[in-house]
């Protein structure tokens, strides 16, 4: 009897480039704007370009606010992914900051 071999399921990760102020909440706020690559958990499939989010770096308790500039889903095995990580000076996917919440702005009119 022959054994049926199945391909292991591909694993995917969704990443976003976020523009943020690293000095938010300090007296230097507004001086510098930086871009950070962040990992979007599965609940963030509704996060899109232009959305405001909060994210937390893997080390440190500080939470940042930022605007999503771009979003893309990658296969973990994709050759492009290591180059992207290098461009943003990240060594591993596990060390990426993670999105905490999507900021929903409420407008009140009279």
N, CA, C and O atoms as CSV, one atom per row, in Angstrom:
chain,resi,resn,atom,element,x,y,z
A,1,UNK,N,N,0.849,-1.175,0.000
A,1,UNK,CA,C,0.000,0.000,0.000
A,1,UNK,C,C,0.892,1.235,0.000
A,1,UNK,O,O,1.820,1.341,0.802
A,2,UNK,N,N,0.609,2.150,-0.891
A,2,UNK,CA,C,1.453,3.341,-0.972
A,2,UNK,C,C,0.968,4.392,0.029
A,2,UNK,O,O,-0.217,4.497,0.345
A,3,UNK,N,N,1.927,5.147,0.500
A,3,UNK,CA,C,1.642,6.179,1.501
A,3,UNK,C,C,1.347,7.496,0.783
A,3,UNK,O,O,2.083,7.895,-0.120
A,4,UNK,N,N,0.282,8.160,1.184
A,4,UNK,CA,C,-0.071,9.442,0.583
A,4,UNK,C,C,0.671,10.534,1.331
A,4,UNK,O,O,0.539,10.690,2.545
A,5,UNK,N,N,1.456,11.285,0.568
A,5,UNK,CA,C,2.207,12.384,1.173
A,5,UNK,C,C,1.487,13.689,0.882
A,5,UNK,O,O,1.096,13.967,-0.252
A,6,UNK,N,N,1.326,14.457,1.899
A,6,UNK,CA,C,0.697,15.759,1.703
A,6,UNK,C,C,1.725,16.843,1.969
A,6,UNK,O,O,2.573,16.728,2.855
A,7,UNK,N,N,1.624,17.880,1.188
A,7,UNK,CA,C,2.515,19.023,1.369
A,7,UNK,C,C,2.150,19.732,2.674
A,7,UNK,O,O,0.969,19.898,2.977
A,8,UNK,N,N,3.146,20.146,3.439
A,8,UNK,CA,C,2.808,20.921,4.633
A,8,UNK,C,C,2.200,22.257,4.209
A,8,UNK,O,O,2.591,22.844,3.200
A,9,UNK,N,N,1.245,22.718,4.996
A,9,UNK,CA,C,0.599,23.981,4.662
A,9,UNK,C,C,1.595,25.125,4.755
A,9,UNK,O,O,2.416,25.194,5.669
A,10,UNK,N,N,1.495,26.014,3.786
A,10,UNK,CA,C,2.349,27.197,3.823
A,10,UNK,C,C,1.899,28.097,4.944
A,10,UNK,O,O,0.712,28.192,5.254
A,11,UNK,N,N,2.861,28.753,5.545
A,11,UNK,CA,C,2.532,29.700,6.594
A,11,UNK,C,C,2.736,31.097,6.035
A,11,UNK,O,O,3.693,31.362,5.309
A,12,UNK,N,N,1.835,31.966,6.381
A,12,UNK,CA,C,1.872,33.333,5.881
A,12,UNK,C,C,1.966,34.320,7.027
A,12,UNK,O,O,1.564,34.029,8.154
A,13,UNK,N,N,2.503,35.489,6.722
A,13,UNK,CA,C,2.567,36.571,7.692
A,13,UNK,C,C,2.175,37.858,6.966
A,13,UNK,O,O,2.573,38.090,5.824
A,14,UNK,N,N,1.394,38.682,7.646
A,14,UNK,CA,C,1.017,39.963,7.071
A,14,UNK,C,C,1.806,41.049,7.778
A,14,UNK,O,O,1.785,41.158,9.004
A,15,UNK,N,N,2.501,41.849,6.985
A,15,UNK,CA,C,3.333,42.923,7.508
A,15,UNK,C,C,2.807,44.263,7.011
A,15,UNK,O,O,2.201,44.364,5.944
A,16,UNK,N,N,3.058,45.283,7.816
A,16,UNK,CA,C,2.662,46.634,7.424
A,16,UNK,C,C,3.821,47.580,7.701
A,16,UNK,O,O,4.562,47.418,8.671
A,17,UNK,N,N,3.961,48.567,6.831
A,17,UNK,CA,C,4.918,49.644,7.070
A,17,UNK,C,C,4.111,50.776,7.693
A,17,UNK,O,O,3.113,51.232,7.136
A,18,UNK,N,N,4.570,51.220,8.869
A,18,UNK,CA,C,3.842,52.221,9.638
A,18,UNK,C,C,4.719,53.453,9.833
A,18,UNK,O,O,5.884,53.346,10.214
A,19,UNK,N,N,4.147,54.617,9.569
A,19,UNK,CA,C,4.824,55.890,9.817
A,19,UNK,C,C,4.420,56.343,11.222
A,19,UNK,O,O,3.236,56.384,11.556
A,20,UNK,N,N,5.430,56.685,12.043
A,20,UNK,CA,C,5.133,57.070,13.423
A,20,UNK,C,C,6.170,58.065,13.928
A,20,UNK,O,O,7.212,58.272,13.306
A,21,UNK,N,N,5.863,58.673,15.064
A,21,UNK,CA,C,6.779,59.612,15.719
A,21,UNK,C,C,7.399,58.884,16.914
A,21,UNK,O,O,6.707,58.616,17.896
A,22,UNK,N,N,8.707,58.558,16.843
A,22,UNK,CA,C,9.333,57.817,17.938
A,22,UNK,C,C,9.408,58.627,19.237
A,22,UNK,O,O,9.615,58.061,20.310
A,23,UNK,N,N,9.241,59.944,19.138
A,23,UNK,CA,C,9.318,60.808,20.320
A,23,UNK,C,C,7.937,61.250,20.801
A,23,UNK,O,O,7.823,62.223,21.547
A,24,UNK,N,N,6.900,60.548,20.382
A,24,UNK,CA,C,5.537,60.893,20.789
A,24,UNK,C,C,5.430,60.905,22.315
A,24,UNK,O,O,5.864,59.972,22.992
A,25,UNK,N,N,4.847,61.975,22.835
A,25,UNK,CA,C,4.679,62.093,24.281
A,25,UNK,C,C,5.857,62.720,24.998
A,25,UNK,O,O,5.836,62.856,26.222
A,26,UNK,N,N,6.896,63.109,24.247
A,26,UNK,CA,C,8.054,63.767,24.848
A,26,UNK,C,C,8.132,65.197,24.327
A,26,UNK,O,O,7.354,65.596,23.461
A,27,UNK,N,N,9.064,65.954,24.855
A,27,UNK,CA,C,9.191,67.336,24.384
A,27,UNK,C,C,9.747,67.422,22.964
A,27,UNK,O,O,9.675,68.479,22.337
A,28,UNK,N,N,10.298,66.325,22.451
A,28,UNK,CA,C,10.813,66.291,21.075
A,28,UNK,C,C,9.761,65.826,20.063
A,28,UNK,O,O,10.074,65.611,18.892
A,29,UNK,N,N,8.532,65.675,20.515
A,29,UNK,CA,C,7.466,65.198,19.635
A,29,UNK,C,C,7.329,66.104,18.408
A,29,UNK,O,O,7.370,67.330,18.510
A,30,UNK,N,N,7.165,65.465,17.245
A,30,UNK,CA,C,6.977,66.213,16.009
A,30,UNK,C,C,8.247,66.551,15.261
A,30,UNK,O,O,8.186,67.060,14.142
A,31,UNK,N,N,9.401,66.281,15.856
A,31,UNK,CA,C,10.672,66.605,15.195
A,31,UNK,C,C,11.030,65.553,14.142
A,31,UNK,O,O,11.436,65.890,13.030
A,32,UNK,N,N,10.878,64.299,14.497
A,32,UNK,CA,C,11.268,63.217,13.584
A,32,UNK,C,C,10.092,62.289,13.323
A,32,UNK,O,O,9.288,62.011,14.213
A,33,UNK,N,N,10.009,61.818,12.091
A,33,UNK,CA,C,9.025,60.804,11.727
A,33,UNK,C,C,9.811,59.634,11.143
A,33,UNK,O,O,10.695,59.825,10.307
A,34,UNK,N,N,9.482,58.416,11.589
A,34,UNK,CA,C,10.186,57.231,11.110
A,34,UNK,C,C,9.193,56.215,10.571
A,34,UNK,O,O,7.991,56.312,10.816
A,35,UNK,N,N,9.711,55.240,9.834
A,35,UNK,CA,C,8.903,54.124,9.357
A,35,UNK,C,C,9.347,52.874,10.094
A,35,UNK,O,O,10.535,52.670,10.342
A,36,UNK,N,N,8.381,52.047,10.440
A,36,UNK,CA,C,8.641,50.799,11.160
A,36,UNK,C,C,7.839,49.708,10.472
A,36,UNK,O,O,6.708,49.935,10.041
A,37,UNK,N,N,8.423,48.530,10.371
A,37,UNK,CA,C,7.682,47.391,9.850
A,37,UNK,C,C,7.100,46.650,11.054
A,37,UNK,O,O,7.813,46.353,12.012
A,38,UNK,N,N,5.803,46.355,10.999
A,38,UNK,CA,C,5.127,45.684,12.107
A,38,UNK,C,C,4.389,44.455,11.587
A,38,UNK,O,O,4.043,44.363,10.409
A,39,UNK,N,N,4.162,43.529,12.485
A,39,UNK,CA,C,3.434,42.315,12.169
A,39,UNK,C,C,1.963,42.511,12.524
A,39,UNK,O,O,1.638,43.031,13.591
A,40,UNK,N,N,1.087,42.095,11.628
A,40,UNK,CA,C,-0.351,42.196,11.883
A,40,UNK,C,C,-0.878,40.836,12.324
A,40,UNK,O,O,-0.782,39.864,11.575
A,41,UNK,N,N,-1.433,40.757,13.530
A,41,UNK,CA,C,-2.038,39.486,13.945
A,41,UNK,C,C,-3.275,39.190,13.096
A,41,UNK,O,O,-3.754,40.058,12.366
A,42,UNK,N,N,-3.774,37.991,13.192
A,42,UNK,CA,C,-4.888,37.580,12.332
A,42,UNK,C,C,-6.118,38.459,12.491
A,42,UNK,O,O,-6.869,38.625,11.530
A,43,UNK,N,N,-6.352,39.028,13.671
A,43,UNK,CA,C,-7.543,39.859,13.850
A,43,UNK,C,C,-7.446,41.169,13.081
A,43,UNK,O,O,-8.438,41.887,12.957
A,44,UNK,N,N,-6.271,41.485,12.567
A,44,UNK,CA,C,-6.058,42.772,11.896
A,44,UNK,C,C,-6.280,42.709,10.397
A,44,UNK,O,O,-5.781,43.569,9.672
A,45,UNK,N,N,-7.013,41.719,9.910
A,45,UNK,CA,C,-7.226,41.650,8.460
A,45,UNK,C,C,-7.986,42.875,7.963
A,45,UNK,O,O,-7.956,43.174,6.769
A,46,UNK,N,N,-8.667,43.589,8.860
A,46,UNK,CA,C,-9.402,44.777,8.448
A,46,UNK,C,C,-8.546,46.037,8.454
A,46,UNK,O,O,-9.038,47.108,8.100
A,47,UNK,N,N,-7.290,45.938,8.845
A,47,UNK,CA,C,-6.387,47.094,8.820
A,47,UNK,C,C,-5.905,47.301,7.385
A,47,UNK,O,O,-5.431,46.368,6.737
A,48,UNK,N,N,-6.033,48.533,6.902
A,48,UNK,CA,C,-5.653,48.842,5.527
A,48,UNK,C,C,-4.782,50.079,5.463
A,48,UNK,O,O,-4.591,50.771,6.463
A,49,UNK,N,N,-4.260,50.350,4.287
A,49,UNK,CA,C,-3.448,51.544,4.042
A,49,UNK,C,C,-4.235,52.787,4.454
A,49,UNK,O,O,-5.408,52.938,4.113
A,50,UNK,N,N,-3.565,53.674,5.196
A,50,UNK,CA,C,-4.195,54.910,5.656
A,50,UNK,C,C,-4.808,54.825,7.039
A,50,UNK,O,O,-5.133,55.853,7.633
A,51,UNK,N,N,-4.973,53.606,7.570
A,51,UNK,CA,C,-5.553,53.440,8.904
A,51,UNK,C,C,-4.572,53.865,9.989
A,51,UNK,O,O,-3.358,53.766,9.813
A,52,UNK,N,N,-5.100,54.331,11.098
A,52,UNK,CA,C,-4.297,54.641,12.277
A,52,UNK,C,C,-4.327,53.436,13.200
A,52,UNK,O,O,-5.381,52.848,13.445
A,53,UNK,N,N,-3.145,53.075,13.711
A,53,UNK,CA,C,-3.033,51.907,14.594
A,53,UNK,C,C,-2.153,52.235,15.781
A,53,UNK,O,O,-1.456,53.250,15.791
A,54,UNK,N,N,-2.191,51.368,16.783
A,54,UNK,CA,C,-1.204,51.416,17.859
A,54,UNK,C,C,-0.390,50.134,17.755
A,54,UNK,O,O,-0.920,49.078,17.410
A,55,UNK,N,N,0.902,50.235,18.056
A,55,UNK,CA,C,1.747,49.043,18.039
A,55,UNK,C,C,2.749,49.121,19.167
A,55,UNK,O,O,3.071,50.195,19.674
A,56,UNK,N,N,3.233,47.949,19.546
A,56,UNK,CA,C,4.159,47.831,20.670
A,56,UNK,C,C,5.402,47.107,20.192
A,56,UNK,O,O,5.315,46.065,19.542
A,57,UNK,N,N,6.570,47.671,20.519
A,57,UNK,CA,C,7.819,47.003,20.156
A,57,UNK,C,C,7.977,45.745,20.995
A,57,UNK,O,O,7.410,45.639,22.083
A,58,UNK,N,N,8.752,44.788,20.486
A,58,UNK,CA,C,8.913,43.514,21.180
A,58,UNK,C,C,9.638,43.672,22.516
A,58,UNK,O,O,9.433,42.877,23.433
A,59,UNK,N,N,10.481,44.693,22.625
A,59,UNK,CA,C,11.144,44.981,23.902
A,59,UNK,C,C,10.680,46.353,24.378
A,59,UNK,O,O,10.641,47.307,23.601
A,60,UNK,N,N,10.340,46.443,25.618
A,60,UNK,CA,C,9.885,47.723,26.161
A,60,UNK,C,C,8.376,47.827,26.183
A,60,UNK,O,O,7.690,47.258,25.334
A,61,UNK,N,N,7.873,48.544,27.141
A,61,UNK,CA,C,6.423,48.636,27.308
A,61,UNK,C,C,5.762,49.750,26.497
A,61,UNK,O,O,4.535,49.844,26.479
A,62,UNK,N,N,6.546,50.597,25.828
A,62,UNK,CA,C,5.986,51.762,25.168
A,62,UNK,C,C,5.134,51.380,23.963
A,62,UNK,O,O,5.505,50.530,23.153
A,63,UNK,N,N,3.975,52.040,23.871
A,63,UNK,CA,C,3.068,51.832,22.745
A,63,UNK,C,C,3.105,53.084,21.877
A,63,UNK,O,O,3.061,54.204,22.386
A,64,UNK,N,N,3.185,52.883,20.556
A,64,UNK,CA,C,3.258,53.983,19.609
A,64,UNK,C,C,1.992,54.029,18.758
A,64,UNK,O,O,1.328,53.014,18.548
A,65,UNK,N,N,1.674,55.225,18.275
A,65,UNK,CA,C,0.588,55.410,17.319
A,65,UNK,C,C,1.216,55.652,15.960
A,65,UNK,O,O,2.254,56.307,15.858
A,66,UNK,N,N,0.593,55.127,14.915
A,66,UNK,CA,C,1.138,55.343,13.588
A,66,UNK,C,C,0.098,55.181,12.508
A,66,UNK,O,O,-1.030,54.756,12.757
A,67,UNK,N,N,0.506,55.531,11.291
A,67,UNK,CA,C,-0.365,55.441,10.121
A,67,UNK,C,C,0.182,54.364,9.188
A,67,UNK,O,O,1.374,54.356,8.882
A,68,UNK,N,N,-0.668,53.469,8.742
A,68,UNK,CA,C,-0.267,52.387,7.847
A,68,UNK,C,C,-0.019,52.960,6.449
A,68,UNK,O,O,-0.917,53.528,5.826
A,69,UNK,N,N,1.218,52.797,5.971
A,69,UNK,CA,C,1.590,53.262,4.629
A,69,UNK,C,C,1.410,52.166,3.584
A,69,UNK,O,O,1.080,52.449,2.432
A,70,UNK,N,N,1.629,50.911,3.988
A,70,UNK,CA,C,1.509,49.783,3.062
A,70,UNK,C,C,1.281,48.517,3.864
A,70,UNK,O,O,1.669,48.432,5.029
A,71,UNK,N,N,0.646,47.527,3.233
A,71,UNK,CA,C,0.366,46.251,3.892
A,71,UNK,C,C,0.492,45.149,2.856
A,71,UNK,O,O,0.040,45.303,1.721
A,72,UNK,N,N,1.110,44.031,3.246
A,72,UNK,CA,C,1.283,42.922,2.308
A,72,UNK,C,C,1.394,41.619,3.084
A,72,UNK,O,O,1.966,41.580,4.173
A,73,UNK,N,N,0.845,40.559,2.515
A,73,UNK,CA,C,0.958,39.229,3.101
A,73,UNK,C,C,2.038,38.460,2.354
A,73,UNK,O,O,2.075,38.464,1.123
A,74,UNK,N,N,2.915,37.801,3.099
A,74,UNK,CA,C,4.035,37.056,2.517
A,74,UNK,C,C,3.997,35.604,2.967
A,74,UNK,O,O,3.566,35.293,4.077
A,75,UNK,N,N,4.451,34.731,2.096
A,75,UNK,CA,C,4.688,33.346,2.457
A,75,UNK,C,C,5.980,33.344,3.273
A,75,UNK,O,O,6.950,34.000,2.893
A,76,UNK,N,N,6.000,32.631,4.364
A,76,UNK,CA,C,7.188,32.569,5.228
A,76,UNK,C,C,8.405,32.088,4.435
A,76,UNK,O,O,9.534,32.476,4.738
A,77,UNK,N,N,8.184,31.256,3.432
A,77,UNK,CA,C,9.275,30.708,2.617
A,77,UNK,C,C,9.713,31.653,1.495
A,77,UNK,O,O,10.677,31.355,0.790
A,78,UNK,N,N,9.038,32.763,1.320
A,78,UNK,CA,C,9.321,33.704,0.236
A,78,UNK,C,C,10.749,34.241,0.338
A,78,UNK,O,O,11.187,34.652,1.412
A,79,UNK,N,N,11.474,34.235,-0.789
A,79,UNK,CA,C,12.846,34.741,-0.810
A,79,UNK,C,C,12.910,36.245,-0.581
A,79,UNK,O,O,13.927,36.759,-0.115
A,80,UNK,N,N,11.840,36.948,-0.902
A,80,UNK,CA,C,11.801,38.407,-0.756
A,80,UNK,C,C,11.751,38.829,0.714
A,80,UNK,O,O,12.235,39.903,1.068
A,81,UNK,N,N,11.173,37.994,1.560
A,81,UNK,CA,C,10.975,38.331,2.972
A,81,UNK,C,C,12.279,38.630,3.720
A,81,UNK,O,O,12.324,39.629,4.437
A,82,UNK,N,N,13.340,37.827,3.599
A,82,UNK,CA,C,14.595,38.164,4.287
A,82,UNK,C,C,15.193,39.495,3.837
A,82,UNK,O,O,15.774,40.220,4.645
A,83,UNK,N,N,15.052,39.818,2.545
A,83,UNK,CA,C,15.565,41.101,2.045
A,83,UNK,C,C,14.779,42.256,2.651
A,83,UNK,O,O,15.352,43.285,3.006
A,84,UNK,N,N,13.476,42.084,2.766
A,84,UNK,CA,C,12.630,43.109,3.366
A,84,UNK,C,C,13.010,43.318,4.836
A,84,UNK,O,O,13.099,44.453,5.304
A,85,UNK,N,N,13.229,42.237,5.546
A,85,UNK,CA,C,13.604,42.320,6.953
A,85,UNK,C,C,14.948,43.040,7.102
A,85,UNK,O,O,15.132,43.846,8.014
A,86,UNK,N,N,15.873,42.743,6.207
A,86,UNK,CA,C,17.182,43.386,6.247
A,86,UNK,C,C,17.066,44.883,5.980
A,86,UNK,O,O,17.762,45.682,6.606
A,87,UNK,N,N,16.195,45.261,5.060
A,87,UNK,CA,C,16.011,46.667,4.712
A,87,UNK,C,C,15.522,47.471,5.921
A,87,UNK,O,O,15.840,48.651,6.060
A,88,UNK,N,N,14.754,46.827,6.780
A,88,UNK,CA,C,14.247,47.496,7.974
A,88,UNK,C,C,15.063,47.138,9.217
A,88,UNK,O,O,14.650,47.415,10.343
A,89,UNK,N,N,16.217,46.523,8.999
A,89,UNK,CA,C,17.161,46.184,10.069
A,89,UNK,C,C,16.552,45.294,11.142
A,89,UNK,O,O,16.870,45.427,12.323
A,90,UNK,N,N,15.681,44.389,10.726
A,90,UNK,CA,C,15.105,43.405,11.646
A,90,UNK,C,C,15.752,42.065,11.376
A,90,UNK,O,O,15.967,41.687,10.224
A,91,UNK,N,N,16.059,41.351,12.439
A,91,UNK,CA,C,16.749,40.067,12.275
A,91,UNK,C,C,15.793,38.877,12.210
A,91,UNK,O,O,16.105,37.874,11.569
A,92,UNK,N,N,14.635,38.973,12.863
A,92,UNK,CA,C,13.716,37.846,12.833
A,92,UNK,C,C,12.271,38.323,12.873
A,92,UNK,O,O,11.968,39.417,13.347
A,93,UNK,N,N,11.390,37.472,12.362
A,93,UNK,CA,C,9.967,37.810,12.362
A,93,UNK,C,C,9.420,37.902,13.785
A,93,UNK,O,O,8.534,38.711,14.062
A,94,UNK,N,N,9.948,37.074,14.684
A,94,UNK,CA,C,9.486,37.078,16.070
A,94,UNK,C,C,9.832,38.352,16.821
A,94,UNK,O,O,9.214,38.650,17.843
A,95,UNK,N,N,10.815,39.112,16.331
A,95,UNK,CA,C,11.239,40.338,17.015
A,95,UNK,C,C,10.500,41.576,16.496
A,95,UNK,O,O,10.744,42.688,16.965
A,96,UNK,N,N,9.609,41.383,15.542
A,96,UNK,CA,C,8.880,42.529,14.987
A,96,UNK,C,C,7.877,43.093,15.988
A,96,UNK,O,O,7.275,42.344,16.758
A,97,UNK,N,N,7.697,44.414,15.978
A,97,UNK,CA,C,6.618,44.990,16.771
A,97,UNK,C,C,5.286,44.443,16.259
A,97,UNK,O,O,5.168,44.058,15.096
A,98,UNK,N,N,4.296,44.415,17.131
A,98,UNK,CA,C,2.991,43.868,16.784
A,98,UNK,C,C,1.905,44.909,16.965
A,98,UNK,O,O,1.929,45.694,17.913
A,99,UNK,N,N,0.959,44.908,16.050
A,99,UNK,CA,C,-0.175,45.813,16.150
A,99,UNK,C,C,-1.007,45.447,17.371
A,99,UNK,O,O,-1.338,44.282,17.592
A,100,UNK,N,N,-1.338,46.462,18.156
A,100,UNK,CA,C,-2.184,46.261,19.333
A,100,UNK,C,C,-3.651,46.502,18.980
A,100,UNK,O,O,-4.501,45.654,19.252
A,101,UNK,N,N,-3.949,47.644,18.380
A,101,UNK,CA,C,-5.335,47.987,18.053
A,101,UNK,C,C,-5.380,48.868,16.811
A,101,UNK,O,O,-4.386,49.481,16.421
A,102,UNK,N,N,-6.540,48.914,16.214
A,102,UNK,CA,C,-6.826,49.866,15.143
A,102,UNK,C,C,-7.541,51.037,15.809
A,102,UNK,O,O,-8.463,50.839,16.601
A,103,UNK,N,N,-7.113,52.255,15.488
A,103,UNK,CA,C,-7.724,53.440,16.079
A,103,UNK,C,C,-8.912,53.847,15.209
A,103,UNK,O,O,-8.771,54.098,14.012
A,104,UNK,N,N,-10.072,53.906,15.833
A,104,UNK,CA,C,-11.270,54.313,15.111
A,104,UNK,C,C,-11.601,55.731,15.571
A,104,UNK,O,O,-11.847,55.978,16.751
A,105,UNK,N,N,-11.601,56.644,14.619
A,105,UNK,CA,C,-11.891,58.034,14.954
A,105,UNK,C,C,-13.401,58.259,14.882
A,105,UNK,O,O,-14.068,57.864,13.926
A,106,UNK,N,N,-13.905,58.898,15.911
A,106,UNK,CA,C,-15.335,59.216,15.977
A,106,UNK,C,C,-15.502,60.694,15.703
A,106,UNK,O,O,-14.796,61.515,16.288
A,107,UNK,N,N,-16.409,61.041,14.839
A,107,UNK,CA,C,-16.692,62.446,14.555
A,107,UNK,C,C,-18.063,62.787,15.125
A,107,UNK,O,O,-19.055,62.099,14.885
A,108,UNK,N,N,-18.080,63.866,15.881
A,108,UNK,CA,C,-19.329,64.301,16.469
A,108,UNK,C,C,-19.761,65.593,15.772
A,108,UNK,O,O,-18.992,66.550,15.678
A,109,UNK,N,N,-20.975,65.602,15.296
A,109,UNK,CA,C,-21.487,66.799,14.641
A,109,UNK,C,C,-22.693,67.315,15.413
A,109,UNK,O,O,-23.421,66.557,16.054
A,110,UNK,N,N,-22.876,68.605,15.333
A,110,UNK,CA,C,-24.033,69.193,16.026
A,110,UNK,C,C,-25.100,69.565,15.047
A,110,UNK,O,O,-26.150,70.073,15.441
